[in-house]
Amino acid sequence: MKLFDVYPLFNITPVKASGCYVWDSEGNKYLDLYGGHAVISIGHSHPHYVSMISRQLNEIGFYSNSIQNPLQQELADKLGNISGYPDYQLFLCNSGAEANENAIKLASFVTGRKKFISFRKGFHGRTSAAVALTDNPKIIAPVNETGNAIILPFNDLEAVEAELKTGEIAAVIIEGIQGIGGINIPEPEFLESLGTLTNKYGGLLILDEIQSGYGRSGRFFAHQYTSVKPDIITVAKGMGNGFPIGGAMIRPDIKPWPGMLGTTFGGNHLACAAGIAVLDVMEEEKLIRHSEDIGNYLMEELSTISSEIQIRGKGLMIGLEFPGPVSGLRKKLLFESKIFTGVSGNNIIRLLPPLTLNKDEATYFLKVFAKTFQEVSASLNAN
């Protein structure tokens, strides 16, 4: 049987990883400044993480949600306390797309409405309702096309209020920081006004913190740079440091009923062990503050390399926008300097390293990046 060929692949086979480094099958060592799509939050193969999962697997790895699993409550308590939302409720699932699907469904149940607002360049997943609210026609199949998805200009409050006034909007969904869209940060006043307006017109506000959450921005959630308090917050990626886990954090007055939401694998014993280990390490190693400090250092130093590079970001969620295509720059970083980075579109490089990235590793990257940029600067200005 062949694999269904949907992923463009680099000819690299990782076989080992530790901290901020990955080794391939040829013995090459790479500095990881991408973290597998912002998934690696506490560093590859962290000893506490490995120990927690191994110990749990030796006891019980899985049973369904028809039994008591105290690990779920332990994870919920730790997440509530570290995130600043101890009074919220947690629904556990397996991925970011699933978290958004459940948030969308829940908002529709609560409001009795079926229309949703999202924003241009936004990404919320590839499953049915989530992909309909994602601004990428190439991945929206005919079955996903719906008049219930309204995609509006980013930071355009007038357009949002005009739709909310119809009384048909169940919720507005927005990323704390747009990731795949190019590290675009909502204006604080816009985000705060979304909270006010959704409440005024009887809708909910869903904060998609799947990529921007879990300390990546220098706050536990990126929206915590503002005063907004969402009705639902979705999480995944950094939540399990590579183990599949996601969740929806739900304001306390939204009441569940049996069967309202469900999942086979969500909140299983192994996933909870992974999630608890991540929060333990984040708290013990003060990774949220560390993310802010190292991110500020990177952005300050990057800004001195060239006025042609537009730099956006918070913490260790950084976008570098260039005047031309970055494929040559990224390939040189990867194949010659052995540094993983990400992209958005054809002219933005994304830096999403493990939150454990230290100053020496950051400084090494800056030195290599400055040299590589000079080598390819002509091609970056070609367009």
C-alpha positions as CSV (number, residue, x, y, z in Angstrom):
1,M,0.0,0.0,0.0
2,K,1.3,3.5,-0.8
3,L,1.0,6.5,1.5
4,F,-1.5,9.1,0.3
5,D,0.9,11.6,-1.1
6,V,-0.3,15.0,0.3
7,Y,2.8,16.2,2.1
8,P,5.7,17.9,0.3
9,L,8.7,16.3,2.1
10,F,12.3,17.3,2.8
11,N,14.7,14.4,2.3
12,I,15.5,14.3,6.0
13,T,14.6,11.4,8.4
14,P,14.8,12.4,12.1
15,V,15.6,9.5,14.4
16,K,16.5,11.2,17.7
17,A,15.7,14.5,19.4
18,S,16.7,16.3,22.7
19,G,16.0,19.8,23.9
20,C,16.2,22.1,20.8
21,Y,18.0,19.6,18.6
22,V,17.1,16.9,16.2
23,W,19.4,14.2,14.6
24,D,18.7,12.6,11.3
25,S,19.4,9.0,10.1
26,E,22.7,10.3,8.6
27,G,24.0,11.6,11.9
28,N,23.4,15.2,11.1
29,K,22.4,17.5,14.1
30,Y,19.8,20.3,13.5
31,L,18.9,23.2,15.6
32,D,15.1,23.1,15.7
33,L,13.5,26.6,15.4
34,Y,10.2,25.3,14.2
35,G,9.2,22.7,16.8
36,G,7.1,20.7,14.4
37,H,4.5,23.4,13.8
38,A,4.9,25.0,17.3
39,V,4.1,21.6,19.0
40,I,7.3,21.2,21.0
41,S,6.8,23.4,24.0
42,I,9.1,22.0,26.7
43,G,11.8,20.6,24.4
44,H,12.2,17.3,22.7
45,S,12.4,14.2,25.0
46,H,12.3,16.2,28.2
47,P,13.2,13.7,31.0
48,H,10.1,14.5,33.1
49,Y,7.9,14.1,30.1
50,V,9.4,10.8,29.1
51,S,9.2,9.5,32.7
52,M,5.6,10.5,33.1
53,I,4.4,8.8,29.9
54,S,6.5,5.7,30.4
55,R,5.2,5.3,34.0
56,Q,1.7,5.8,32.9
57,L,2.0,3.3,30.0
58,N,3.2,0.7,32.5
59,E,0.0,1.2,34.5
60,I,-2.8,1.9,32.0
61,G,-2.5,3.6,28.7
62,F,-6.2,3.9,27.7
63,Y,-9.7,3.3,28.6
64,S,-12.8,5.0,27.3
65,N,-14.7,8.0,28.8
66,S,-17.2,5.7,30.3
67,I,-15.1,5.3,33.5
68,Q,-13.5,7.5,36.1
69,N,-10.1,8.9,35.1
70,P,-8.7,11.2,37.9
71,L,-5.9,12.3,35.6
72,Q,-8.4,14.4,33.6
73,Q,-9.3,16.4,36.7
74,E,-5.6,16.7,37.7
75,L,-4.9,18.1,34.2
76,A,-7.9,20.5,34.4
77,D,-6.8,21.8,37.8
78,K,-3.2,22.4,36.7
79,L,-4.3,24.0,33.4
80,G,-6.9,26.3,35.1
81,N,-4.4,27.5,37.7
82,I,-1.4,28.2,35.4
83,S,-3.6,29.8,32.7
84,G,-5.5,32.0,35.0
85,Y,-8.9,30.4,34.2
86,P,-9.5,28.2,37.3
87,D,-13.3,28.6,37.1
88,Y,-13.6,27.4,33.5
89,Q,-14.5,23.9,32.4
90,L,-12.4,21.6,30.2
91,F,-13.4,19.3,27.4
92,L,-10.6,17.1,26.2
93,C,-10.1,15.9,22.7
94,N,-7.3,14.9,20.3
95,S,-6.3,17.9,18.1
96,G,-6.7,21.6,17.4
97,A,-9.2,21.0,14.6
98,E,-11.3,18.8,16.9
99,A,-11.1,21.4,19.6
100,N,-12.4,24.1,17.2
101,E,-15.1,21.7,15.9
102,N,-16.4,21.2,19.4
103,A,-16.2,24.9,20.2
104,I,-18.2,25.7,17.1
105,K,-20.8,23.1,17.9
106,L,-21.0,24.2,21.5
107,A,-21.5,27.8,20.5
108,S,-24.3,26.8,18.2
109,F,-26.0,24.7,20.9
110,V,-25.7,27.6,23.4
111,T,-27.0,30.4,21.1
112,G,-29.4,28.3,18.9
113,R,-27.7,30.0,15.9
114,K,-25.6,28.6,13.0
115,K,-23.6,31.4,11.5
116,F,-20.0,32.2,12.5
117,I,-17.5,34.9,11.8
118,S,-13.8,34.4,11.2
119,F,-11.1,36.5,9.6
120,R,-8.9,36.7,6.5
121,K,-5.6,34.8,6.7
122,G,-7.1,32.8,9.6
123,F,-6.6,29.1,10.0
124,H,-8.7,26.9,12.3
125,G,-8.2,23.4,11.0
126,R,-9.1,21.0,8.2
127,T,-12.2,19.3,9.5
128,S,-15.7,20.3,8.3
129,A,-16.8,23.4,10.3
130,A,-13.3,24.5,11.1
131,V,-12.1,24.4,7.5
132,A,-15.2,26.4,6.4
133,L,-14.0,29.2,8.7
134,T,-10.4,28.9,7.4
135,D,-9.4,31.5,4.8
136,N,-7.9,29.0,2.2
137,P,-10.2,28.0,-0.7
138,K,-7.8,25.3,-1.8
139,I,-8.5,23.1,1.2
140,I,-12.3,23.7,1.3
141,A,-14.1,20.8,-0.5
142,P,-17.6,21.4,-1.9
143,V,-19.1,19.6,1.1
144,N,-17.5,22.2,3.4
145,E,-18.8,25.2,1.5
146,T,-21.5,26.9,3.6
147,G,-23.3,30.3,3.9
148,N,-22.8,29.9,7.7
149,A,-19.1,30.8,7.4
150,I,-18.5,34.6,7.1
151,I,-14.9,35.5,6.7
152,L,-14.2,39.2,7.3
153,P,-11.2,41.6,7.1
154,F,-8.8,41.3,10.0
155,N,-9.1,44.1,12.6
156,D,-12.3,45.5,10.9
157,L,-14.7,46.1,13.8
158,E,-17.4,47.8,11.7
159,A,-17.7,44.8,9.4
160,V,-18.0,42.5,12.5
161,E,-20.7,44.7,14.1
162,A,-22.7,44.8,10.9
163,E,-22.9,41.0,10.9
164,L,-23.5,40.7,14.6
165,K,-26.5,43.2,14.3
166,T,-28.3,40.6,12.2
167,G,-28.8,38.5,15.3
168,E,-27.8,35.4,13.4
169,I,-24.2,35.0,14.5
170,A,-23.5,32.2,17.0
171,A,-19.8,33.2,17.6
172,V,-16.8,35.0,16.4
173,I,-13.6,32.9,16.2
174,I,-10.2,34.4,16.1
175,E,-6.6,33.3,16.7
176,G,-4.7,34.9,19.6
177,I,-2.0,35.5,16.9
178,Q,-2.5,34.3,13.4
179,G,0.1,31.6,12.8
180,I,-0.2,30.1,9.3
181,G,-1.5,33.5,8.1
182,G,1.9,35.1,8.8
183,I,2.2,35.9,12.5
184,N,-0.5,38.7,12.5
185,I,-1.4,40.1,15.8
186,P,-4.9,41.4,16.4
187,E,-5.0,45.0,17.6
188,P,-5.7,45.0,21.4
189,E,-8.7,47.3,21.0
190,F,-10.1,45.1,18.3
191,L,-9.9,42.0,20.4
192,E,-11.4,43.7,23.4
193,S,-14.2,45.1,21.3
194,L,-15.0,41.6,20.0
195,G,-15.7,40.5,23.5
196,T,-17.9,43.5,24.1
197,L,-19.8,43.2,20.9
198,T,-20.4,39.4,20.9
199,N,-21.9,39.8,24.4
200,K,-24.0,42.8,23.3
201,Y,-25.5,40.9,20.4
202,G,-25.9,37.5,22.1
203,G,-23.0,35.6,20.4
204,L,-19.9,34.0,21.9
205,L,-16.2,34.8,21.4
206,I,-14.0,31.8,20.7
207,L,-10.2,32.4,21.1
208,D,-8.3,29.9,19.0
209,E,-5.0,29.6,21.0
210,I,-4.0,26.4,19.4
211,Q,-0.7,27.7,18.1
212,S,-0.4,30.9,20.1
213,G,-1.2,29.4,23.5
214,Y,0.7,27.4,26.1
215,G,3.3,30.1,26.8
216,R,4.4,30.6,23.2
217,S,3.6,34.3,23.2
218,G,5.2,35.2,26.5
219,R,1.8,34.9,28.2
220,F,0.0,31.6,28.8
221,F,-2.4,32.8,26.1
222,A,-1.7,35.5,23.5
223,H,-5.0,37.2,24.2
224,Q,-3.8,37.8,27.8
225,Y,-1.9,40.9,26.5
226,T,-5.4,42.4,26.5
227,S,-8.3,42.5,29.0
228,V,-10.6,40.2,26.9
229,K,-12.1,37.2,28.5
230,P,-13.3,34.7,25.9
231,D,-16.3,32.5,26.2
232,I,-14.4,29.5,24.9
233,I,-10.6,29.0,24.4
234,T,-9.3,26.2,22.2
235,V,-5.9,24.6,22.8
236,A,-3.7,21.8,21.3
237,K,-0.2,21.9,19.8
238,G,2.1,22.8,22.8
239,M,-0.4,21.1,25.1
240,G,1.1,17.6,24.7
241,N,4.7,18.4,23.5
242,G,4.1,16.0,20.6
243,F,1.5,13.7,22.1
244,P,-1.9,14.2,20.4
245,I,-4.1,16.2,22.8
246,G,-6.4,19.2,22.5
247,G,-9.1,20.8,24.5
248,A,-11.8,23.5,24.8
249,M,-11.9,25.7,27.9
250,I,-15.4,26.8,28.5
251,R,-16.8,29.6,30.6
252,P,-18.4,28.3,33.9
253,D,-22.0,29.3,33.2
254,I,-22.3,27.1,30.0
255,K,-24.0,24.0,31.2
256,P,-23.3,20.6,29.7
257,W,-25.7,17.7,29.2
258,P,-24.8,14.0,28.7
259,G,-23.8,13.3,25.1
260,M,-23.6,17.0,24.2
261,L,-20.0,16.5,23.1
262,G,-17.9,13.3,22.9
263,T,-14.7,11.6,21.8
264,T,-13.3,8.1,21.9
265,F,-9.6,8.9,22.5
266,G,-9.8,12.4,24.0
267,G,-8.6,12.7,27.6
268,N,-7.1,9.2,27.7
269,H,-4.6,8.2,30.4
270,L,-1.5,8.7,28.2
271,A,-2.6,12.0,26.8
272,C,-3.3,13.3,30.3
273,A,0.1,12.2,31.6
274,A,1.7,14.1,28.7
275,G,-0.4,17.2,29.4
276,I,0.4,17.1,33.1
277,A,4.1,16.7,32.4
278,V,4.1,19.7,30.1
279,L,2.5,22.0,32.7
280,D,4.8,20.7,35.4
281,V,7.9,21.6,33.3
282,M,6.4,24.9,32.2
283,E,5.9,25.9,35.8
284,E,9.1,24.5,37.2
285,E,11.3,26.0,34.5
286,K,9.4,29.3,34.2
287,L,9.1,28.8,30.5
288,I,6.4,31.5,29.9
289,R,8.7,34.3,31.2
290,H,11.6,32.6,29.4
291,S,9.7,32.7,26.1
292,E,9.1,36.4,26.5
293,D,12.7,37.1,27.3
294,I,14.3,35.1,24.5
295,G,11.7,36.2,22.0
296,N,12.4,39.8,22.8
297,Y,16.1,39.2,22.4
298,L,15.7,37.5,19.0
299,M,13.4,40.2,17.7
300,E,15.6,43.1,18.9
301,E,18.7,41.5,17.3
302,L,16.9,40.5,14.1
303,S,15.8,44.1,13.6
304,T,19.4,45.2,13.3
305,I,20.2,42.9,10.4
306,S,18.3,44.7,7.6
307,S,15.5,47.3,7.3
308,E,14.1,45.1,4.5
309,I,12.9,42.5,7.0
310,Q,9.5,43.2,8.7
311,I,9.5,41.5,12.1
312,R,6.3,40.6,13.9
313,G,5.6,38.5,16.9
314,K,5.3,38.0,20.6
315,G,7.5,35.7,22.7
316,L,8.7,32.7,20.6
317,M,6.1,33.2,17.9
318,I,8.0,35.3,15.4
319,G,7.4,36.1,11.7
320,L,10.0,37.5,9.4
321,E,8.5,39.0,6.2
322,F,10.8,39.6,3.2
323,P,10.4,41.5,0.0
324,G,10.7,38.3,-2.1
325,P,10.4,34.5,-1.9
326,V,12.2,32.9,1.0
327,S,12.6,29.3,-0.3
328,G,16.3,29.8,-1.1
329,L,17.0,31.3,2.3
330,R,15.1,28.6,4.1
331,K,16.8,25.8,2.2
332,K,20.3,27.2,2.9
333,L,19.4,27.4,6.6
334,L,18.2,23.8,6.6
335,F,20.6,22.0,4.3
336,E,23.8,24.0,4.8
337,S,23.5,25.3,8.4
338,K,21.2,22.5,9.7
339,I,18.5,24.9,11.2
340,F,14.8,24.1,10.9
341,T,12.5,27.1,10.3
342,G,8.9,27.4,9.0
343,V,7.2,29.4,6.3
344,S,4.0,31.2,5.6
345,G,3.1,31.9,2.0
346,N,6.2,32.5,-0.1
347,N,7.8,35.4,1.7
348,I,7.5,34.8,5.4
349,I,9.7,32.7,7.7
350,R,8.2,31.6,11.0
351,L,10.2,30.9,14.1
352,L,8.4,28.6,16.6
353,P,11.2,26.9,18.6
354,P,10.8,25.0,21.8
355,L,10.2,27.4,24.7
356,T,13.4,26.0,26.2
357,L,15.6,27.7,23.5
358,N,18.5,29.3,25.4
359,K,20.4,32.5,24.7
360,D,23.4,30.7,23.3
361,E,21.3,28.8,20.8
362,A,19.4,32.0,19.9
363,T,22.7,33.8,19.4
364,Y,24.1,31.0,17.2
365,F,21.0,31.3,15.0
366,L,21.3,35.0,14.8
367,K,24.9,34.8,13.6
368,V,24.1,32.1,11.0
369,F,20.9,33.9,9.8
370,A,22.7,37.2,9.3
371,K,25.4,35.6,7.2
372,T,22.9,33.5,5.2
373,F,20.7,36.5,4.6
374,Q,23.6,38.5,3.1
375,E,24.4,35.6,0.8
376,V,20.8,35.4,-0.6
377,S,19.7,39.0,-0.2
378,A,19.8,39.7,-4.0
379,S,17.3,36.9,-4.7
380,L,15.0,38.1,-1.8
381,N,14.7,41.4,-3.6
382,A,14.2,39.9,-7.0
383,N,10.4,40.5,-6.9
